[in-house]
């Protein structure tokens, strides 16, 4: 099981520019809103696009979905780990928690 990252720790890394954030929902969900600087990467896209979007296999990567019940973040995290990414963390609470905390999001 992928290690988790808390909202406060994730925000700290986003602010410092020391994390690549991955939106595991993609599509229209990503277009509506996503965590600051996030890239969209669904489980169907990992094999083809991970190397282009996430070139450093030892970089910190935080994967999120909509909420704790969404399984997409675990699927993407597992796929990335299978490709040799070593510092994958799952933001289990998801964008719903981020928004409810009043934190900024990007759109489009």
Buried (B, 14 or more C-beta within 10 A) or exposed (E): EBEBBEBEBBBEBBEEEEBBBBBBBBEEBBEEBBBEEBBBBBBEBBEEBBEEBBEEBEBBBBBBBBEEEBEBBBBBBBBBBEBEBEBBBBBBBBBBBBEEEEBEEEEE
